Amino acid sequence: MPEGHTIHRLAIRHRELFAGHPVTAGSPQGRFATGAALIDGRLLLDTEAYGKHLLHHYEGEQTLHVHLGLYGKFADGALPAPAPVGQVRMTLTGSGHWLELRGPTACEVLDPGAVDLLRSRLGADPLRDDADPAAALSRVRSSTKPLFALLMDQSIVAGCGLIYANETLFRAGLSPQTPGTAIDPDRWTAIWDDLRSLMKEGVLHGRIDTVHTQHTPEAMRRAPRVDRHGGEVYVYRRPGQPCLVCGTPIARDELAGRNLYWCPSCQPPVTRSRPRST
């Protein structure tokens, strides 16, 4: 599933292509025909990302809401638009460009009340300037659940997915099983600031890179990571491989059906671990 940086990149891209112009909307597949009719011909005022949710705001207080889920995917280009092939949920054209959406978990048009309800269900998004990390900390400190699970909870931290959760905890020197109650304000500030910085880099470059300069392939004279997710990482999908910092084999386990990756040496199972210096 795309993590929050991808959705923010899409919001920026769609704003550049269509904002300030009326769009023609359609649903070749037919499943979004009613929604397409509601925004067809309307002016796109702005786009917005909130966690893993993409919002297009149209005149007349109509908002297109898209959640890509596991299989959703956008494509776009300059007109003329290609003929739809396969199951295309939604198409948009306007301002010399086309866009198509396939396989999303959600594709719907919401009124202002429904948009407010959606936002109320989401936690603080590290990529948004209006995010409140203190509210997220309050939820974290009140829970005995593992910190990994709390970071993945979209009602606490919106947009943080599997890769960012695993990597941020490594960089903080914290075991993924660390209970939320063990996190003090200073430690949370360090985690939040690091996560925000990593996700901003993801928006800028379109990939998740989490290793410090001294641990890049060039600095360590090692082969670049080869993985369909791309990016240089410390622990994610590296079970059994040596830790880039200490050489200990990376461990793997599951928590609520999600994959945990960590270094048993750099992330010992204690509650007083110090954040890793950057």
Secondary structure, 3 states (H helix, E strand, C coil): CCCHHHHHHHHHHHHHHHCCCECEEECCCCCCHHHHHHHCCCEEEEEEEECCEEEEEECCCEEEEEECCCCCEEEEEECCCCCCCCCEEEEEEECCEEEEEECCCEEEEECHHHHHHHHHCCCECCCCCCCCHHHHHHHHHCCCCEHHHHHHCCCCECCCCHHHHHHHHHHHCCCCCCEHHHCCHHHHHHHHHHHHHHHHHHHHHCCCCCCCHHHCHHHHCCCCCCCCCCCCCCCCCCCCCECCCCCCECEEEEECCEEEEECCCCCCCCCCCCCCCC
